[in-house]
Amino acid sequence: MKMKIMNITNIDKFFGAIDQCEGKVELITKNGDVYNLKSKLSQFVSFTKIYFEGTIPVVELVTHNPSDVKKIVNYMSDN
C-alpha cells in the first residue's frame, strides 16, 4: 500500500515504527529512487539526503504487509 507521511519531526520514533513492521517498507524519493527502510544503512542514506531543518516535510512509503499499515498509521496519530 502506498502512503504519504508528512512532517516527520522525531526520526527515532519514525524508525521505531518502521522497525516494528513485519514486511518490507520502502521509501520512494522525488527522483524515483527506492530505499528499503528495514535496512539501517538505507535509513541513514535516504534520510540524510532529505532531512532539512529538523523536519522532513513529506515522504512516500510503500508497505508490502497489510498489517504494517496500522503500525505506521499509529505512528502518525501519536506524532
N, CA, C and O atoms as a GROMACS GRO file, in nm:
protein
  316
    1MET      N    1   0.084  -0.117   0.000
    1MET     CA    2   0.000   0.000   0.000
    1MET      C    3   0.089   0.124   0.000
    1MET      O    4   0.187   0.131   0.075
    2LYS      N    5   0.056   0.220  -0.083
    2LYS     CA    6   0.128   0.347  -0.090
    2LYS      C    7   0.066   0.446   0.006
    2LYS      O    8  -0.056   0.453   0.019
    3MET      N    9   0.152   0.524   0.072
    3MET     CA   10   0.101   0.628   0.162
    3MET      C   11   0.203   0.741   0.171
    3MET      O   12   0.322   0.720   0.148
    4LYS      N   13   0.155   0.859   0.205
    4LYS     CA   14   0.243   0.974   0.226
    4LYS      C   15   0.241   1.008   0.374
    4LYS      O   16   0.135   1.014   0.437
    5ILE      N   17   0.359   1.030   0.428
    5ILE     CA   18   0.376   1.068   0.568
    5ILE      C   19   0.429   1.212   0.567
    5ILE      O   20   0.524   1.243   0.496
    6MET      N   21   0.367   1.298   0.646
    6MET     CA   22   0.406   1.438   0.646
    6MET      C   23   0.461   1.482   0.781
    6MET      O   24   0.422   1.430   0.886
    7ASN      N   25   0.552   1.577   0.776
    7ASN     CA   26   0.607   1.644   0.893
    7ASN      C   27   0.666   1.548   0.996
    7ASN      O   28   0.622   1.544   1.111
    8ILE      N   29   0.762   1.472   0.956
    8ILE     CA   30   0.833   1.384   1.049
    8ILE      C   31   0.930   1.469   1.128
    8ILE      O   32   1.025   1.525   1.072
    9THR      N   33   0.907   1.480   1.256
    9THR     CA   34   0.994   1.561   1.342
    9THR      C   35   1.079   1.474   1.435
    9THR      O   36   1.184   1.518   1.482
   10ASN      N   37   1.034   1.353   1.462
   10ASN     CA   38   1.107   1.262   1.550
   10ASN      C   39   1.147   1.140   1.468
   10ASN      O   40   1.072   1.044   1.456
   11ILE      N   41   1.266   1.146   1.413
   11ILE     CA   42   1.312   1.038   1.325
   11ILE      C   43   1.329   0.907   1.400
   11ILE      O   44   1.299   0.801   1.346
   12ASP      N   45   1.376   0.913   1.525
   12ASP     CA   46   1.392   0.790   1.603
   12ASP      C   47   1.259   0.720   1.622
   12ASP      O   48   1.251   0.597   1.610
   13LYS      N   49   1.156   0.795   1.652
   13LYS     CA   50   1.023   0.736   1.671
   13LYS      C   51   0.970   0.680   1.538
   13LYS      O   52   0.907   0.574   1.535
   14PHE      N   53   0.995   0.753   1.430
   14PHE     CA   54   0.953   0.706   1.298
   14PHE      C   55   1.021   0.573   1.265
   14PHE      O   56   0.954   0.478   1.224
   15PHE      N   57   1.154   0.566   1.283
   15PHE     CA   58   1.224   0.442   1.254
   15PHE      C   59   1.186   0.331   1.351
   15PHE      O   60   1.192   0.213   1.316
   16GLY      N   61   1.146   0.366   1.474
   16GLY     CA   62   1.094   0.266   1.567
   16GLY      C   63   0.970   0.199   1.512
   16GLY      O   64   0.953   0.078   1.523
   17ALA      N   65   0.881   0.280   1.452
   17ALA     CA   66   0.760   0.226   1.390
   17ALA      C   67   0.796   0.138   1.271
   17ALA      O   68   0.736   0.032   1.252
   18ILE      N   69   0.892   0.181   1.191
   18ILE     CA   70   0.935   0.102   1.075
   18ILE      C   71   0.996  -0.031   1.122
   18ILE      O   72   0.970  -0.135   1.062
   19ASP      N   73   1.075  -0.026   1.227
   19ASP     CA   74   1.139  -0.148   1.279
   19ASP      C   75   1.036  -0.250   1.328
   19ASP      O   76   1.063  -0.370   1.326
   20GLN      N   77   0.921  -0.204   1.372
   20GLN     CA   78   0.815  -0.296   1.418
   20GLN      C   79   0.741  -0.362   1.303
   20GLN      O   80   0.671  -0.462   1.323
   21CYS      N   81   0.755  -0.309   1.184
   21CYS     CA   82   0.685  -0.366   1.069
   21CYS      C   83   0.742  -0.503   1.036
   21CYS      O   84   0.862  -0.527   1.049
   22GLU      N   85   0.655  -0.592   0.993
   22GLU     CA   86   0.696  -0.728   0.963
   22GLU      C   87   0.745  -0.745   0.820
   22GLU      O   88   0.833  -0.826   0.793
   23GLY      N   89   0.687  -0.670   0.728
   23GLY     CA   90   0.724  -0.682   0.587
   23GLY      C   91   0.816  -0.569   0.544
   23GLY      O   92   0.860  -0.487   0.624
   24LYS      N   93   0.842  -0.567   0.414
   24LYS     CA   94   0.928  -0.466   0.357
   24LYS      C   95   0.856  -0.331   0.356
   24LYS      O   96   0.737  -0.323   0.325
   25VAL      N   97   0.929  -0.225   0.392
   25VAL     CA   98   0.878  -0.088   0.386
   25VAL      C   99   0.977  -0.010   0.302
   25VAL      O  100   1.096  -0.005   0.333
   26GLU      N  101   0.928   0.050   0.194
   26GLU     CA  102   1.015   0.121   0.103
   26GLU      C  103   0.984   0.270   0.100
   26GLU      O  104   0.868   0.310   0.110
   27LEU      N  105   1.088   0.350   0.088
   27LEU     CA  106   1.076   0.493   0.070
   27LEU      C  107   1.095   0.522  -0.078
   27LEU      O  108   1.190   0.473  -0.140
   28ILE      N  109   1.005   0.600  -0.135
   28ILE     CA  110   1.016   0.641  -0.275
   28ILE      C  111   1.052   0.789  -0.276
   28ILE      O  112   0.978   0.871  -0.223
   29THR      N  113   1.166   0.824  -0.336
   29THR     CA  114   1.208   0.964  -0.339
   29THR      C  115   1.143   1.038  -0.455
   29THR      O  116   1.080   0.978  -0.542
   30LYS      N  117   1.159   1.171  -0.454
   30LYS     CA  118   1.107   1.253  -0.564
   30LYS      C  119   1.167   1.210  -0.698
   30LYS      O  120   1.102   1.223  -0.802
   31ASN      N  121   1.289   1.160  -0.695
   31ASN     CA  122   1.358   1.119  -0.818
   31ASN      C  123   1.325   0.976  -0.859
   31ASN      O  124   1.375   0.927  -0.960
   32GLY      N  125   1.240   0.908  -0.781
   32GLY     CA  126   1.203   0.771  -0.813
   32GLY      C  127   1.294   0.665  -0.754
   32GLY      O  128   1.277   0.546  -0.780
   33ASP      N  129   1.392   0.707  -0.673
   33ASP     CA  130   1.478   0.609  -0.606
   33ASP      C  131   1.397   0.535  -0.501
   33ASP      O  132   1.306   0.592  -0.440
   34VAL      N  133   1.429   0.408  -0.479
   34VAL     CA  134   1.359   0.326  -0.382
   34VAL      C  135   1.459   0.277  -0.277
   34VAL      O  136   1.561   0.218  -0.311
   35TYR      N  137   1.428   0.303  -0.149
   35TYR     CA  138   1.513   0.259  -0.039
   35TYR      C  139   1.434   0.165   0.051
   35TYR      O  140   1.321   0.194   0.088
   36ASN      N  141   1.494   0.052   0.085
   36ASN     CA  142   1.435  -0.042   0.179
   36ASN      C  143   1.460   0.009   0.321
   36ASN      O  144   1.573   0.002   0.370
   37LEU      N  145   1.357   0.061   0.387
   37LEU     CA  146   1.374   0.121   0.519
   37LEU      C  147   1.393   0.020   0.631
   37LEU      O  148   1.415   0.060   0.745
   38LYS      N  149   1.385  -0.108   0.601
   38LYS     CA  150   1.416  -0.209   0.702
   38LYS      C  151   1.568  -0.222   0.719
   38LYS      O  152   1.615  -0.282   0.815
   39SER      N  153   1.643  -0.166   0.627
   39SER     CA  154   1.789  -0.167   0.632
   39SER      C  155   1.836  -0.040   0.702
   39SER      O  156   1.798   0.071   0.663
   40LYS      N  157   1.919  -0.055   0.805
   40LYS     CA  158   1.972   0.062   0.878
   40LYS      C  159   2.056   0.150   0.786
   40LYS      O  160   2.051   0.272   0.798
   41LEU      N  161   2.133   0.090   0.696
   41LEU     CA  162   2.212   0.168   0.603
   41LEU      C  163   2.122   0.251   0.512
   41LEU      O  164   2.148   0.369   0.488
   42SER      N  165   2.016   0.189   0.462
   42SER     CA  166   1.922   0.263   0.376
   42SER      C  167   1.854   0.374   0.454
   42SER      O  168   1.830   0.482   0.399
   43GLN      N  169   1.821   0.350   0.580
   43GLN     CA  170   1.760   0.455   0.662
   43GLN      C  171   1.854   0.575   0.669
   43GLN      O  172   1.812   0.689   0.649
   44PHE      N  173   1.980   0.549   0.698
   44PHE     CA  174   2.077   0.656   0.712
   44PHE      C  175   2.094   0.732   0.581
   44PHE      O  176   2.089   0.855   0.579
   45VAL      N  177   2.115   0.659   0.472
   45VAL     CA  178   2.140   0.723   0.343
   45VAL      C  179   2.018   0.802   0.296
   45VAL      O  180   2.031   0.916   0.253
   46SER      N  181   1.902   0.743   0.303
   46SER     CA  182   1.782   0.809   0.249
   46SER      C  183   1.747   0.934   0.328
   46SER      O  184   1.714   1.037   0.268
   47PHE      N  185   1.752   0.928   0.459
   47PHE     CA  186   1.711   1.044   0.538
   47PHE      C  187   1.820   1.150   0.549
   47PHE      O  188   1.790   1.266   0.578
   48THR      N  189   1.944   1.113   0.526
   48THR     CA  190   2.050   1.214   0.520
   48THR      C  191   2.026   1.304   0.400
   48THR      O  192   2.052   1.424   0.406
   49LYS      N  193   1.978   1.247   0.291
   49LYS     CA  194   1.955   1.324   0.169
   49LYS      C  195   1.835   1.417   0.179
   49LYS      O  196   1.835   1.523   0.117
   50ILE      N  197   1.731   1.381   0.256
   50ILE     CA  198   1.608   1.461   0.255
   50ILE      C  199   1.583   1.536   0.385
   50ILE      O  200   1.482   1.607   0.395
   51TYR      N  201   1.669   1.524   0.483
   51TYR     CA  202   1.648   1.587   0.614
   51TYR      C  203   1.692   1.733   0.610
   51TYR      O  204   1.809   1.763   0.587
   52PHE      N  205   1.597   1.824   0.632
   52PHE     CA  206   1.625   1.968   0.631
   52PHE      C  207   1.565   2.032   0.754
   52PHE      O  208   1.449   2.008   0.786
   53GLU      N  209   1.642   2.114   0.825
   53GLU     CA  210   1.594   2.198   0.934
   53GLU      C  211   1.516   2.122   1.041
   53GLU      O  212   1.423   2.177   1.100
   54GLY      N  213   1.552   1.997   1.068
   54GLY     CA  214   1.490   1.923   1.176
   54GLY      C  215   1.355   1.862   1.145
   54GLY      O  216   1.299   1.790   1.229
   55THR      N  217   1.300   1.887   1.028
   55THR     CA  218   1.170   1.831   0.991
   55THR      C  219   1.178   1.775   0.849
   55THR      O  220   1.238   1.834   0.760
   56ILE      N  221   1.118   1.660   0.831
   56ILE     CA  222   1.105   1.603   0.697
   56ILE      C  223   0.962   1.632   0.653
   56ILE      O  224   0.868   1.577   0.710
   57PRO      N  225   0.945   1.718   0.552
   57PRO     CA  226   0.811   1.765   0.517
   57PRO      C  227   0.716   1.655   0.467
   57PRO      O  228   0.601   1.650   0.509
   58VAL      N  229   0.764   1.569   0.378
   58VAL     CA  230   0.676   1.463   0.326
   58VAL      C  231   0.762   1.351   0.266
   58VAL      O  232   0.862   1.376   0.198
   59VAL      N  233   0.720   1.227   0.292
   59VAL     CA  234   0.783   1.111   0.229
   59VAL      C  235   0.674   1.018   0.178
   59VAL      O  236   0.563   1.015   0.231
   60GLU      N  237   0.707   0.945   0.074
   60GLU     CA  238   0.613   0.846   0.021
   60GLU      C  239   0.666   0.708   0.056
   60GLU      O  240   0.781   0.674   0.026
   61LEU      N  241   0.581   0.628   0.119
   61LEU     CA  242   0.618   0.493   0.161
   61LEU      C  243   0.532   0.390   0.089
   61LEU      O  244   0.418   0.418   0.052
   62VAL      N  245   0.588   0.273   0.071
   62VAL     CA  246   0.515   0.158   0.021
   62VAL      C  247   0.535   0.046   0.121
   62VAL      O  248   0.648   0.008   0.151
   63THR      N  249   0.425  -0.009   0.172
   63THR     CA  250   0.432  -0.124   0.262
   63THR      C  251   0.386  -0.247   0.186
   63THR      O  252   0.298  -0.239   0.100
   64HIS      N  253   0.445  -0.361   0.217
   64HIS     CA  254   0.411  -0.485   0.147
   64HIS      C  255   0.332  -0.582   0.234
   64HIS      O  256   0.286  -0.685   0.185
   65ASN      N  257   0.315  -0.550   0.360
   65ASN     CA  258   0.237  -0.632   0.452
   65ASN      C  259   0.121  -0.546   0.503
   65ASN      O  260   0.144  -0.443   0.566
   66PRO      N  261  -0.003  -0.588   0.478
   66PRO     CA  262  -0.118  -0.506   0.518
   66PRO      C  263  -0.122  -0.472   0.667
   66PRO      O  264  -0.172  -0.366   0.704
   67SER      N  265  -0.071  -0.559   0.752
   67SER     CA  266  -0.075  -0.530   0.896
   67SER      C  267   0.022  -0.419   0.934
   67SER      O  268   0.008  -0.358   1.040
   68ASP      N  269   0.120  -0.392   0.849
   68ASP     CA  270   0.217  -0.286   0.878
   68ASP      C  271   0.157  -0.146   0.860
   68ASP      O  272   0.205  -0.050   0.919
   69VAL      N  273   0.053  -0.136   0.780
   69VAL     CA  274  -0.013  -0.007   0.760
   69VAL      C  275  -0.062   0.047   0.893
   69VAL      O  276  -0.047   0.166   0.922
   70LYS      N  277  -0.120  -0.039   0.975
   70LYS     CA  278  -0.172   0.003   1.106
   70LYS      C  279  -0.059   0.057   1.194
   70LYS      O  280  -0.079   0.156   1.265
   71LYS      N  281   0.056  -0.005   1.190
   71LYS     CA  282   0.169   0.040   1.272
   71LYS      C  283   0.214   0.180   1.231
   71LYS      O  284   0.246   0.263   1.316
   72ILE      N  285   0.215   0.205   1.102
   72ILE     CA  286   0.256   0.337   1.055
   72ILE      C  287   0.148   0.440   1.082
   72ILE      O  288   0.179   0.554   1.117
   73VAL      N  289   0.022   0.402   1.067
   73VAL     CA  290  -0.088   0.494   1.100
   73VAL      C  291  -0.086   0.528   1.249
   73VAL      O  292  -0.112   0.642   1.286
   74ASN      N  293  -0.056   0.431   1.334
   74ASN     CA  294  -0.044   0.458   1.477
   74ASN      C  295   0.067   0.557   1.506
   74ASN      O  296   0.053   0.645   1.591
   75TYR      N  297   0.180   0.542   1.433
   75TYR     CA  298   0.290   0.639   1.450
   75TYR      C  299   0.240   0.779   1.412
   75TYR      O  300   0.267   0.876   1.484
   76MET      N  301   0.169   0.789   1.300
   76MET     CA  302   0.121   0.921   1.254
   76MET      C  303   0.024   0.983   1.354
   76MET      O  304   0.028   1.104   1.377
   77SER      N  305  -0.061   0.903   1.414
   77SER     CA  306  -0.158   0.959   1.507
   77SER      C  307  -0.094   0.999   1.640
   77SER      O  308  -0.145   1.088   1.708
   78ASP      N  309   0.016   0.934   1.677
   78ASP     CA  310   0.088   0.968   1.800
   78ASP      C  311   0.189   1.080   1.780
   78ASP      O  312   0.234   1.141   1.878
   79ASN      N  313   0.224   1.108   1.657
   79ASN     CA  314   0.329   1.205   1.627
   79ASN      C  315   0.279   1.346   1.636
   79ASN      O  316   0.355   1.440   1.613
   0.00000   0.00000   0.00000
